[in-house]
Amino acid sequence: MQSACSMRLAGMEDTTELLEKKQASEISKMSLEEALTLARAFSHYLNLMGIAEVHHRVVSVRIKELAVLYQSLNLQ
């Protein structure tokens, strides 16, 4: 999804449409069992991405807090 958005912003509309059509064709050829497996895998991927984003935000905030603490300790 992000890749398609980036490609559109870069002016690669034709390539984006071609890839989306190919993807739709591949998905439509899948059996129901294969499609469910793909959906589950994609769901797990999105969950892991969400966890990674939260972890990144928490770590970023902690680093900023430690930097402020370090600066305040050095000033005294």
Distance bins in CASP14 RR format, pairs under 12 A and 6 or more apart:
PFRMAT RR
TARGET T0000
AUTHOR 0000-0000-0000
RMODE 2
METHOD distances of the structure
MODEL  1
1 7 0 0 0 0 0 1 0 0 0 0 0
1 8 0 0 0 0 0 1 0 0 0 0 0
1 16 0 0 0 0 0 1 0 0 0 0 0
1 19 0 0 0 0 0 1 0 0 0 0 0
1 20 0 0 0 0 0 1 0 0 0 0 0
1 23 0 0 0 0 0 1 0 0 0 0 0
1 42 0 0 0 0 0 1 0 0 0 0 0
1 45 0 0 0 0 0 1 0 0 0 0 0
1 46 0 0 0 0 1 0 0 0 0 0 0
1 49 0 0 0 0 0 1 0 0 0 0 0
2 8 0 0 0 0 0 1 0 0 0 0 0
2 9 0 0 0 0 0 1 0 0 0 0 0
2 16 0 0 0 0 0 1 0 0 0 0 0
2 46 0 0 0 0 0 1 0 0 0 0 0
2 49 0 0 0 0 0 1 0 0 0 0 0
3 9 0 0 0 0 0 1 0 0 0 0 0
3 10 0 0 0 0 0 1 0 0 0 0 0
3 12 0 0 0 0 0 1 0 0 0 0 0
3 15 0 0 0 0 0 1 0 0 0 0 0
3 16 0 0 0 0 1 0 0 0 0 0 0
3 19 0 0 0 0 1 0 0 0 0 0 0
3 20 0 0 0 0 0 1 0 0 0 0 0
3 23 0 0 0 0 0 1 0 0 0 0 0
4 10 0 0 0 0 0 1 0 0 0 0 0
4 11 0 0 0 0 0 1 0 0 0 0 0
4 12 0 0 0 0 1 0 0 0 0 0 0
4 13 0 0 0 0 0 1 0 0 0 0 0
4 15 0 0 0 0 1 0 0 0 0 0 0
4 16 1 0 1 0 0 0 0 0 0 0 0
4 17 0 0 0 0 1 0 0 0 0 0 0
4 18 0 0 0 0 0 1 0 0 0 0 0
4 19 1 0 0 1 0 0 0 0 0 0 0
4 20 1 0 0 1 0 0 0 0 0 0 0
4 21 0 0 0 0 0 1 0 0 0 0 0
4 22 0 0 0 0 0 1 0 0 0 0 0
4 23 0 0 0 0 1 0 0 0 0 0 0
5 11 0 0 0 0 0 1 0 0 0 0 0
5 12 0 0 0 0 0 1 0 0 0 0 0
5 13 0 0 0 0 0 1 0 0 0 0 0
5 16 0 0 0 0 1 0 0 0 0 0 0
5 20 0 0 0 0 0 1 0 0 0 0 0
6 12 0 0 0 0 1 0 0 0 0 0 0
6 15 0 0 0 0 0 1 0 0 0 0 0
6 16 0 0 0 0 1 0 0 0 0 0 0
6 19 0 0 0 0 0 1 0 0 0 0 0
7 13 1 0 0 1 0 0 0 0 0 0 0
7 14 0 0 0 0 1 0 0 0 0 0 0
7 15 1 0 0 1 0 0 0 0 0 0 0
7 16 1 0 1 0 0 0 0 0 0 0 0
7 17 0 0 0 0 1 0 0 0 0 0 0
7 18 0 0 0 0 0 1 0 0 0 0 0
7 19 1 0 0 1 0 0 0 0 0 0 0
7 20 0 0 0 0 1 0 0 0 0 0 0
8 14 0 0 0 0 0 1 0 0 0 0 0
8 15 0 0 0 0 1 0 0 0 0 0 0
8 16 1 0 1 0 0 0 0 0 0 0 0
8 17 0 0 0 0 1 0 0 0 0 0 0
8 19 0 0 0 0 0 1 0 0 0 0 0
8 20 0 0 0 0 0 1 0 0 0 0 0
9 16 0 0 0 0 1 0 0 0 0 0 0
10 16 0 0 0 0 1 0 0 0 0 0 0
11 17 0 0 0 0 0 1 0 0 0 0 0
12 18 0 0 0 0 1 0 0 0 0 0 0
12 19 0 0 0 0 1 0 0 0 0 0 0
12 20 0 0 0 0 0 1 0 0 0 0 0
13 19 0 0 0 0 0 1 0 0 0 0 0
13 20 0 0 0 0 0 1 0 0 0 0 0
14 20 0 0 0 0 0 1 0 0 0 0 0
14 21 0 0 0 0 0 1 0 0 0 0 0
15 21 0 0 0 0 0 1 0 0 0 0 0
15 22 0 0 0 0 0 1 0 0 0 0 0
16 22 0 0 0 0 0 1 0 0 0 0 0
16 23 0 0 0 0 0 1 0 0 0 0 0
17 23 0 0 0 0 0 1 0 0 0 0 0
17 24 0 0 0 0 0 1 0 0 0 0 0
18 24 0 0 0 0 0 1 0 0 0 0 0
18 25 0 0 0 0 0 1 0 0 0 0 0
19 25 0 0 0 0 0 1 0 0 0 0 0
19 26 0 0 0 0 0 1 0 0 0 0 0
20 26 0 0 0 0 0 1 0 0 0 0 0
20 27 0 0 0 0 0 1 0 0 0 0 0
21 27 0 0 0 0 0 1 0 0 0 0 0
21 28 0 0 0 0 0 1 0 0 0 0 0
22 28 0 0 0 0 0 1 0 0 0 0 0
22 29 0 0 0 0 0 1 0 0 0 0 0
23 29 0 0 0 0 0 1 0 0 0 0 0
23 30 0 0 0 0 0 1 0 0 0 0 0
23 38 0 0 0 0 0 1 0 0 0 0 0
24 30 0 0 0 0 0 1 0 0 0 0 0
26 34 0 0 0 0 0 1 0 0 0 0 0
26 35 0 0 0 0 0 1 0 0 0 0 0
26 38 0 0 0 0 1 0 0 0 0 0 0
27 34 0 0 0 0 1 0 0 0 0 0 0
27 35 1 0 0 1 0 0 0 0 0 0 0
27 36 0 0 0 0 0 1 0 0 0 0 0
27 37 0 0 0 0 0 1 0 0 0 0 0
27 38 1 0 0 1 0 0 0 0 0 0 0
27 39 0 0 0 0 1 0 0 0 0 0 0
27 42 0 0 0 0 0 1 0 0 0 0 0
28 34 0 0 0 0 0 1 0 0 0 0 0
28 35 0 0 0 0 1 0 0 0 0 0 0
29 35 0 0 0 0 1 0 0 0 0 0 0
29 38 0 0 0 0 0 1 0 0 0 0 0
30 36 0 0 0 0 1 0 0 0 0 0 0
30 37 0 0 0 0 1 0 0 0 0 0 0
30 38 1 0 0 1 0 0 0 0 0 0 0
30 39 0 0 0 0 0 1 0 0 0 0 0
31 37 0 0 0 0 1 0 0 0 0 0 0
31 38 0 0 0 0 0 1 0 0 0 0 0
32 38 0 0 0 0 0 1 0 0 0 0 0
32 39 0 0 0 0 0 1 0 0 0 0 0
33 39 0 0 0 0 0 1 0 0 0 0 0
33 40 0 0 0 0 0 1 0 0 0 0 0
34 40 0 0 0 0 0 1 0 0 0 0 0
34 41 0 0 0 0 0 1 0 0 0 0 0
35 41 0 0 0 0 0 1 0 0 0 0 0
35 42 0 0 0 0 0 1 0 0 0 0 0
36 42 0 0 0 0 0 1 0 0 0 0 0
36 43 0 0 0 0 0 1 0 0 0 0 0
37 43 0 0 0 0 0 1 0 0 0 0 0
37 44 0 0 0 0 0 1 0 0 0 0 0
38 44 0 0 0 0 0 1 0 0 0 0 0
38 45 0 0 0 0 0 1 0 0 0 0 0
39 45 0 0 0 0 0 1 0 0 0 0 0
39 46 0 0 0 0 0 1 0 0 0 0 0
40 46 0 0 0 0 0 1 0 0 0 0 0
40 47 0 0 0 0 0 1 0 0 0 0 0
41 47 0 0 0 0 0 1 0 0 0 0 0
41 48 0 0 0 0 0 1 0 0 0 0 0
42 48 0 0 0 0 0 1 0 0 0 0 0
42 49 0 0 0 0 0 1 0 0 0 0 0
43 49 0 0 0 0 0 1 0 0 0 0 0
43 50 0 0 0 0 0 1 0 0 0 0 0
44 50 0 0 0 0 0 1 0 0 0 0 0
44 51 0 0 0 0 0 1 0 0 0 0 0
45 51 0 0 0 0 0 1 0 0 0 0 0
45 52 0 0 0 0 0 1 0 0 0 0 0
46 52 0 0 0 0 0 1 0 0 0 0 0
46 53 0 0 0 0 0 1 0 0 0 0 0
47 53 0 0 0 0 0 1 0 0 0 0 0
47 54 0 0 0 0 0 1 0 0 0 0 0
48 54 0 0 0 0 0 1 0 0 0 0 0
48 55 0 0 0 0 0 1 0 0 0 0 0
49 55 0 0 0 0 0 1 0 0 0 0 0
49 56 0 0 0 0 0 1 0 0 0 0 0
50 56 0 0 0 0 1 0 0 0 0 0 0
50 57 0 0 0 0 0 1 0 0 0 0 0
51 57 0 0 0 0 0 1 0 0 0 0 0
51 58 0 0 0 0 0 1 0 0 0 0 0
52 58 0 0 0 0 0 1 0 0 0 0 0
52 59 0 0 0 0 0 1 0 0 0 0 0
53 59 0 0 0 0 0 1 0 0 0 0 0
53 60 0 0 0 0 0 1 0 0 0 0 0
54 60 0 0 0 0 0 1 0 0 0 0 0
54 61 0 0 0 0 0 1 0 0 0 0 0
55 61 0 0 0 0 0 1 0 0 0 0 0
55 62 0 0 0 0 0 1 0 0 0 0 0
56 62 0 0 0 0 0 1 0 0 0 0 0
56 63 0 0 0 0 0 1 0 0 0 0 0
57 63 0 0 0 0 0 1 0 0 0 0 0
57 64 0 0 0 0 0 1 0 0 0 0 0
58 64 0 0 0 0 0 1 0 0 0 0 0
58 65 0 0 0 0 0 1 0 0 0 0 0
59 65 0 0 0 0 0 1 0 0 0 0 0
59 66 0 0 0 0 0 1 0 0 0 0 0
60 66 0 0 0 0 0 1 0 0 0 0 0
60 67 0 0 0 0 0 1 0 0 0 0 0
61 67 0 0 0 0 0 1 0 0 0 0 0
61 68 0 0 0 0 0 1 0 0 0 0 0
62 68 0 0 0 0 0 1 0 0 0 0 0
62 69 0 0 0 0 0 1 0 0 0 0 0
63 69 0 0 0 0 0 1 0 0 0 0 0
63 70 0 0 0 0 0 1 0 0 0 0 0
64 70 0 0 0 0 0 1 0 0 0 0 0
64 71 0 0 0 0 0 1 0 0 0 0 0
65 71 0 0 0 0 0 1 0 0 0 0 0
65 72 0 0 0 0 0 1 0 0 0 0 0
66 72 0 0 0 0 0 1 0 0 0 0 0
66 73 0 0 0 0 0 1 0 0 0 0 0
67 73 0 0 0 0 0 1 0 0 0 0 0
67 74 0 0 0 0 0 1 0 0 0 0 0
68 74 0 0 0 0 0 1 0 0 0 0 0
68 75 0 0 0 0 0 1 0 0 0 0 0
69 75 0 0 0 0 0 1 0 0 0 0 0
69 76 0 0 0 0 0 1 0 0 0 0 0
70 76 0 0 0 0 0 1 0 0 0 0 0
END
